[in-house]
Amino acid sequence: MTLLFVGLGILVLAQILGIYALKTHKADLIFAMTMLGLFVGAAVCGGVGAYQQLR
């Protein structure tokens, strides 16, 4: 269950970072790569957490 919460926390962090980038108009390649990394990290944590719960 903990990894599911970690994945959720990463998604919340990505949302906050996205709002910051929209307000400051800093949407560039580094921002896009950071968001992609956060999304992949959240997907992996959530997937592993769901797998552990179902197992």
C-alpha positions in Angstrom: 0.0 0.0 0.0 2.9 2.3 0.7 4.1 2.3 -3.0 0.6 3.3 -4.1 0.9 6.4 -1.8 4.3 7.1 -3.1 3.0 7.0 -6.7 0.1 9.3 -5.7 2.5 11.7 -4.0 4.6 11.8 -7.2 1.6 12.7 -9.3 0.6 15.5 -6.9 4.2 16.8 -7.1 3.9 16.7 -10.9 0.7 18.7 -10.8 2.3 21.3 -8.5 5.3 21.5 -10.9 3.0 21.8 -13.9 1.0 24.7 -12.3 4.3 26.5 -11.5 5.5 26.0 -15.0 2.3 27.4 -16.5 2.4 30.5 -14.2 6.0 31.3 -14.9 5.9 30.2 -18.6 8.9 27.9 -18.2 7.8 25.0 -20.4 11.0 23.9 -22.0 12.8 20.6 -22.7 14.1 20.2 -19.2 10.6 20.7 -17.8 9.2 18.2 -20.2 11.8 15.6 -19.3 11.2 16.2 -15.6 7.5 15.7 -16.0 8.1 12.5 -18.0 10.4 11.2 -15.3 7.8 12.0 -12.6 5.1 10.3 -14.6 7.2 7.1 -15.2 8.2 7.1 -11.5 4.6 7.3 -10.5 3.5 4.6 -12.9 6.2 2.2 -11.7 5.5 2.9 -8.0 1.8 2.5 -8.5 2.2 -0.6 -10.7 4.5 -2.3 -8.2 2.3 -1.3 -5.3 -0.8 -2.7 -7.0 1.0 -5.9 -7.9 2.1 -6.4 -4.3 -1.5 -5.9 -3.1 -2.9 -8.4 -5.6 -0.2 -11.0 -4.9 
